[in-house]
Amino acid sequence: MNVAVLADNLTFGGVNRYCLDLVVGLGAYPDVNVSLLALPDQSDGWLLHEAEARAVAVQVLPMRSTFDTRVVKQLRSWLAERRVDVLHSQDYRSNIISRLAVRAGRLRPRLVCTKHGLHYFPAASLRLRLFFILDYLSMFLSDRIIAVSEDAHKDLVRWGLRGKTQMIHNGTTIPSPVNPAARRMSRQALGIAPDAKVVVFVGRLTHQKGPEALVDVARRTMATMDNVVFLLVGDGPSKSDIRERAQDLSPRLRLLGRQEDVTPFYMAADVLFLPSRYEGLPMTLIEAFAHGLPAVASNVGGIPEVVTDGINGFLCNPTDFDIMCEKLLQLLNNDMLRQEFSARARHTAETHFSLERMCLATYHLYQQLCRSGPTDAVYERSPNT
């Protein structure tokens, strides 16, 4: 079975980590030959660097501009030459280009797309909104649509795509449990005192992630606790605004920029803070749980499918900064409660959100498609999720 995974860009983020993890994970199946393709952008090419580190080859399709339709012909030739059975796209550009290449060219590949979220946002340009609409209107051309959460699955059903939609949760590699010595080393490398309480945010610094909450809640928490440190790991368009808002909070609030390896920050932290306005199913949350970090997170999108309020973390309204601060303080000030939440968070990741589980469910989906016609059987939910 020849599979091609098409990434929408080369930028750092959860969707491209998903693409890489999927390609690496599918490599464990001897009957799968998987390739990673990507569309170019103006970023520094995080996907290329990370793929090289994992010994994964990436084929970047040539595009001179957003509307360079020659990419459709290039993709069509590539798919035909390699006799691809399944083409798996991720976001609006790659979805639209995949559908044009395969359907207009009457090619053989089954079309799968993963919807990581179904969201408009206020700052979106008219051009971006147009692409969103074209993506949604052409979804019926895909053979299967993977929803990464129950929330996304319900949205797709409301769009009239019940017969094409399958829910497969995101997954991540489950690391070895963090030992005290490794935790001390991580903190020492970051210049953080052993007795400090550490709150970490990992992700793109964008409107979606609630930059106002990151600063406001940090300020309120610091006013109550003398030994709390906030680590903001990531880059994005909101970084300069956060830096300006948080000038007086340094060095207790640290803007650390994008990091190639976020593991040391998870190891050094006590709690994950994720005040997103909207989400699909954030990889950051799953990764944090795999490292045994409980979370204070927004009650939006697929987050409640990972965080059980009062069990392995706390859920909050994304606009209620008072409650966010209260829940952070509750976890930071109660070591026993935090340890209980930590154990449950890791158990949640191990039992429901492992990379092996995600890849197995996706592999079975590919098999089903290759055995049947594009409109044959209906698969609403994988038996492996």
C-alpha positions as CSV (number, residue, x, y, z in Angstrom):
1,M,0.0,0.0,0.0
2,N,1.6,3.3,-1.1
3,V,0.6,6.2,1.1
4,A,1.4,9.9,0.6
5,V,0.9,12.4,3.5
6,L,0.7,16.0,2.3
7,A,1.5,18.8,4.8
8,D,0.1,22.2,4.2
9,N,3.2,24.1,5.0
10,L,6.7,23.9,6.6
11,T,5.8,25.8,9.8
12,F,6.3,24.7,13.4
13,G,3.0,23.5,14.9
14,G,0.9,20.7,16.0
15,V,-0.4,19.8,12.6
16,N,3.1,19.2,11.2
17,R,4.1,17.3,14.2
18,Y,1.1,15.1,13.5
19,C,2.2,14.6,9.9
20,L,5.7,13.6,11.0
21,D,4.5,11.3,13.8
22,L,2.1,9.6,11.4
23,V,4.8,9.0,8.7
24,V,7.2,7.6,11.3
25,G,4.5,5.5,13.0
26,L,3.2,4.0,9.7
27,G,6.7,2.9,8.9
28,A,6.2,0.1,11.4
29,Y,3.8,-1.6,9.1
30,P,5.7,-3.7,6.5
31,D,2.9,-3.5,3.9
32,V,3.0,0.4,3.9
33,N,5.3,2.5,1.9
34,V,4.8,6.1,3.1
35,S,6.1,9.4,1.7
36,L,5.9,12.9,3.1
37,L,5.0,15.8,0.8
38,A,4.7,19.5,1.7
39,L,3.6,22.8,0.3
40,P,6.2,25.6,0.6
41,D,5.8,28.8,2.7
42,Q,7.9,31.7,3.9
43,S,8.8,30.2,7.2
44,D,12.3,28.9,8.2
45,G,11.3,25.4,7.3
46,W,10.8,23.8,10.7
47,L,9.3,20.7,9.0
48,L,12.4,20.1,6.9
49,H,14.8,20.4,9.9
50,E,12.7,18.1,12.1
51,A,12.1,15.6,9.3
52,E,15.9,15.4,8.7
53,A,16.4,14.8,12.4
54,R,14.0,11.8,12.2
55,A,15.5,10.5,8.9
56,V,12.4,11.3,7.0
57,A,12.6,12.5,3.4
58,V,10.3,15.4,2.4
59,Q,9.3,16.2,-1.1
60,V,8.4,20.0,-1.3
61,L,6.1,20.7,-4.2
62,P,7.0,23.8,-6.2
63,M,4.7,26.8,-5.8
64,R,5.6,30.4,-6.7
65,S,2.4,31.8,-5.1
66,T,-0.8,30.8,-3.4
67,F,-2.6,30.7,-6.7
68,D,0.1,28.8,-8.6
69,T,-2.1,26.1,-10.2
70,R,0.9,24.3,-11.7
71,V,1.3,22.5,-8.3
72,V,-1.8,20.5,-9.2
73,K,-0.2,19.2,-12.3
74,Q,3.1,18.5,-10.4
75,L,1.2,16.5,-7.7
76,R,-0.8,14.6,-10.3
77,S,2.4,13.5,-12.1
78,W,4.0,12.5,-8.8
79,L,1.0,10.4,-7.7
80,A,0.7,8.6,-11.0
81,E,4.4,7.9,-11.2
82,R,4.5,6.3,-7.8
83,R,1.1,4.6,-8.1
84,V,-0.1,6.1,-4.8
85,D,-3.1,4.3,-3.2
86,V,-3.9,6.8,-0.5
87,L,-3.3,10.6,-0.4
88,H,-3.7,12.1,3.1
89,S,-4.0,15.9,3.3
90,Q,-4.2,18.1,6.3
91,D,-5.4,21.7,5.8
92,Y,-7.2,24.0,3.4
93,R,-4.5,24.4,0.8
94,S,-3.4,20.8,0.7
95,N,-7.0,19.6,0.8
96,I,-8.1,21.7,-2.2
97,I,-4.9,20.9,-4.2
98,S,-5.3,17.2,-3.4
99,R,-8.9,17.1,-4.6
100,L,-8.1,19.0,-7.8
101,A,-5.2,16.7,-8.6
102,V,-7.0,13.4,-8.0
103,R,-10.6,14.1,-8.9
104,A,-10.0,16.3,-12.0
105,G,-7.2,13.9,-13.1
106,R,-9.4,10.8,-12.5
107,L,-6.5,9.2,-10.6
108,R,-6.7,6.1,-8.4
109,P,-5.7,7.4,-4.9
110,R,-8.3,7.4,-2.2
111,L,-8.5,10.8,-0.6
112,V,-8.3,11.2,3.2
113,C,-8.1,14.5,5.0
114,T,-7.7,15.2,8.7
115,K,-9.7,18.1,10.1
116,H,-7.8,19.4,13.1
117,G,-10.5,22.0,13.8
118,L,-13.4,23.7,12.1
119,H,-12.9,27.3,13.0
120,Y,-13.1,30.8,11.6
121,F,-11.3,33.5,13.5
122,P,-11.9,37.3,13.6
123,A,-8.4,38.2,12.3
124,A,-8.7,35.9,9.2
125,S,-8.2,37.8,5.9
126,L,-10.8,37.7,3.1
127,R,-8.5,35.4,1.1
128,L,-8.1,33.0,4.0
129,R,-11.9,32.9,4.6
130,L,-12.4,32.1,0.9
131,F,-10.0,29.2,1.2
132,F,-11.8,27.9,4.3
133,I,-15.1,28.1,2.4
134,L,-13.7,26.3,-0.7
135,D,-12.3,23.6,1.6
136,Y,-15.6,23.0,3.3
137,L,-17.6,23.0,0.1
138,S,-15.2,20.5,-1.5
139,M,-15.1,18.1,1.5
140,F,-17.6,15.7,-0.2
141,L,-14.8,14.9,-2.7
142,S,-12.7,13.3,0.0
143,D,-13.3,9.6,0.6
144,R,-12.8,9.8,4.3
145,I,-12.5,12.8,6.7
146,I,-10.7,12.1,10.0
147,A,-12.0,14.2,12.9
148,V,-9.4,14.4,15.7
149,S,-12.1,14.9,18.3
150,E,-15.7,14.1,19.1
151,D,-16.3,17.8,18.9
152,A,-15.0,18.0,15.4
153,H,-16.9,14.8,14.4
154,K,-20.2,16.4,15.5
155,D,-19.4,19.5,13.5
156,L,-18.7,17.5,10.3
157,V,-21.9,15.5,10.8
158,R,-23.8,18.8,11.0
159,W,-22.2,19.7,7.7
160,G,-23.9,16.6,6.2
161,L,-20.7,14.4,6.1
162,R,-21.8,11.7,8.4
163,G,-21.1,8.9,5.9
164,K,-17.5,10.1,5.3
165,T,-16.4,11.0,8.8
166,Q,-14.3,8.9,11.1
167,M,-13.1,10.0,14.5
168,I,-9.4,9.2,15.4
169,H,-7.9,11.0,18.3
170,N,-4.4,12.5,18.0
171,G,-1.6,10.5,19.7
172,T,1.9,11.0,20.9
173,T,4.9,8.9,21.9
174,I,4.7,8.0,25.6
175,P,8.1,8.8,27.2
176,S,9.5,7.1,30.3
177,P,8.3,8.6,33.6
178,V,10.2,11.7,34.6
179,N,12.6,10.9,37.4
180,P,13.6,13.5,40.0
181,A,17.2,13.7,38.8
182,A,16.1,14.5,35.3
183,R,13.7,17.1,36.6
184,R,16.5,18.7,38.7
185,M,18.8,18.8,35.7
186,S,16.1,20.5,33.5
187,R,15.5,23.1,36.1
188,Q,19.2,23.7,36.7
189,A,19.7,24.2,33.0
190,L,16.9,26.8,32.9
191,G,18.1,28.5,36.1
192,I,15.0,27.7,38.0
193,A,15.2,27.0,41.8
194,P,14.3,23.5,43.0
195,D,11.5,24.7,45.1
196,A,9.9,27.0,42.5
197,K,6.5,26.2,41.1
198,V,6.6,26.2,37.3
199,V,3.7,26.8,34.8
200,V,4.4,26.1,31.2
201,F,2.6,27.0,27.9
202,V,3.8,25.4,24.7
203,G,2.4,26.4,21.3
204,R,2.1,29.1,18.6
205,L,1.7,32.5,20.1
206,T,-1.5,33.5,18.2
207,H,-4.9,35.0,18.8
208,Q,-6.2,31.4,19.0
209,K,-4.1,30.6,22.1
210,G,-5.4,33.5,24.2
211,P,-2.3,35.7,24.7
212,E,-4.2,38.1,26.9
213,A,-5.0,35.3,29.3
214,L,-1.3,34.2,29.4
215,V,-0.2,37.5,30.6
216,D,-3.2,38.5,32.8
217,V,-3.4,35.1,34.6
218,A,0.4,35.1,35.1
219,R,0.2,38.5,36.7
220,R,-2.6,37.5,39.1
221,T,-0.8,34.3,40.0
222,M,2.5,36.1,40.7
223,A,0.7,38.6,42.9
224,T,-0.3,35.7,45.2
225,M,2.8,33.4,44.9
226,D,6.4,34.6,45.3
227,N,8.0,31.5,43.9
228,V,6.0,30.8,40.7
229,V,7.6,31.0,37.2
230,F,5.8,31.0,33.9
231,L,7.5,29.6,30.8
232,L,6.0,30.5,27.4
233,V,7.6,28.2,24.8
234,G,6.7,29.2,21.2
235,D,6.7,31.9,18.6
236,G,4.1,33.6,16.6
237,P,2.5,37.0,15.7
238,S,1.4,37.6,19.3
239,K,4.9,37.4,20.7
240,S,5.7,41.1,20.5
241,D,2.4,42.0,22.1
242,I,3.0,39.6,25.0
243,R,6.5,40.9,25.5
244,E,5.2,44.5,25.7
245,R,2.4,43.5,28.1
246,A,4.7,41.4,30.3
247,Q,7.8,43.7,30.6
248,D,7.4,44.1,34.3
249,L,7.0,40.4,34.9
250,S,10.4,39.4,33.8
251,P,12.3,37.2,34.8
252,R,9.4,35.3,36.4
253,L,7.6,35.2,33.0
254,R,10.0,34.0,30.3
255,L,9.4,34.2,26.6
256,L,11.6,31.4,25.4
257,G,10.7,31.4,21.7
258,R,10.4,28.3,19.5
259,Q,12.3,25.3,20.7
260,E,13.3,22.3,18.7
261,D,12.9,20.0,21.7
262,V,10.2,21.0,24.3
263,T,10.8,17.9,26.5
264,P,13.1,19.8,29.0
265,F,10.3,22.3,29.6
266,Y,7.7,19.7,30.3
267,M,10.1,18.0,32.6
268,A,10.8,21.2,34.5
269,A,7.1,22.2,34.9
270,D,4.4,21.5,37.4
271,V,1.3,22.5,35.4
272,L,0.4,23.1,31.8
273,F,-1.6,26.3,31.1
274,L,-3.6,26.3,27.9
275,P,-6.1,29.2,27.7
276,S,-7.1,28.8,24.1
277,R,-10.1,30.5,22.5
278,Y,-10.8,27.5,20.3
279,E,-9.1,24.2,19.5
280,G,-9.4,20.9,17.6
281,L,-7.4,18.5,19.8
282,P,-4.1,20.2,20.8
283,M,-1.0,18.1,20.6
284,T,0.6,20.2,23.3
285,L,-2.1,18.9,25.8
286,I,-1.5,15.3,24.9
287,E,2.3,15.6,25.1
288,A,2.0,17.3,28.5
289,F,-0.2,14.5,29.8
290,A,2.3,12.0,28.5
291,H,4.9,13.7,30.7
292,G,2.5,13.6,33.6
293,L,1.6,17.3,33.7
294,P,-1.9,18.1,34.8
295,A,-3.5,21.0,33.0
296,V,-5.6,24.1,33.5
297,A,-7.2,24.6,30.1
298,S,-10.1,26.1,28.3
299,N,-13.3,24.2,28.0
300,V,-13.4,24.4,24.2
301,G,-13.2,22.0,21.2
302,G,-11.7,18.6,21.9
303,I,-10.0,19.7,25.2
304,P,-12.7,18.2,27.4
305,E,-12.1,14.8,25.7
306,V,-8.6,14.8,27.3
307,V,-9.1,16.9,30.5
308,T,-11.6,15.5,32.9
309,D,-12.4,18.5,35.2
310,G,-11.3,17.8,38.7
311,I,-9.7,14.5,37.8
312,N,-6.5,15.1,35.7
313,G,-6.9,18.9,35.4
314,F,-9.3,21.8,35.4
315,L,-11.5,23.2,32.7
316,C,-12.3,26.9,32.6
317,N,-14.2,29.3,30.4
318,P,-11.6,31.0,28.2
319,T,-12.7,34.5,29.2
320,D,-12.8,33.8,33.0
321,F,-9.3,34.8,34.1
322,D,-10.3,34.8,37.8
323,I,-11.2,31.1,37.7
324,M,-8.1,30.2,35.6
325,C,-5.9,31.9,38.3
326,E,-7.9,30.2,41.1
327,K,-7.4,26.7,39.5
328,L,-3.7,27.2,38.9
329,L,-3.2,28.3,42.5
330,Q,-5.2,25.2,43.7
331,L,-2.8,22.9,41.9
332,L,0.4,24.8,42.6
333,N,-0.3,25.0,46.4
334,N,-1.4,21.4,46.9
335,D,1.4,19.0,46.2
336,M,-0.7,15.9,47.0
337,L,-3.5,17.0,44.6
338,R,-1.1,17.8,41.9
339,Q,0.6,14.4,42.2
340,E,-2.8,12.7,42.0
341,F,-3.7,14.7,38.9
342,S,-0.3,14.0,37.4
343,A,-0.7,10.2,37.7
344,R,-4.1,10.4,36.1
345,A,-2.9,12.6,33.3
346,R,-0.2,10.2,32.3
347,H,-2.7,7.3,32.5
348,T,-5.0,9.1,30.2
349,A,-2.3,9.6,27.6
350,E,-1.2,6.0,27.9
351,T,-4.6,4.5,27.5
352,H,-6.3,6.8,25.0
353,F,-3.7,9.0,23.2
354,S,-0.7,7.0,22.3
355,L,0.9,7.3,18.9
356,E,0.6,3.5,18.3
357,R,-3.2,3.8,18.9
358,M,-3.5,6.7,16.4
359,C,-1.4,5.0,13.7
360,L,-3.2,1.7,14.0
361,A,-6.6,3.3,13.6
362,T,-5.3,5.3,10.6
363,Y,-3.7,2.2,9.1
364,H,-7.1,0.3,9.4
365,L,-8.8,3.2,7.7
366,Y,-6.4,3.0,4.8
367,Q,-6.9,-0.7,4.5
368,Q,-10.7,-0.3,4.4
369,L,-10.5,2.3,1.7
370,C,-8.2,0.3,-0.5
371,R,-10.4,-2.8,-0.2
372,S,-13.6,-0.9,-1.0
373,G,-14.9,1.8,-3.4
374,P,-14.9,5.4,-2.3
375,T,-18.7,5.4,-1.6
376,D,-19.1,1.8,-0.2
377,A,-19.1,1.2,3.5
378,V,-19.7,3.9,6.1
379,Y,-17.2,4.3,8.9
380,E,-18.2,6.7,11.6
381,R,-15.8,5.7,14.3
382,S,-12.7,3.5,14.4
383,P,-13.0,0.5,16.7
384,N,-9.5,1.3,17.8
385,T,-10.2,4.7,19.3
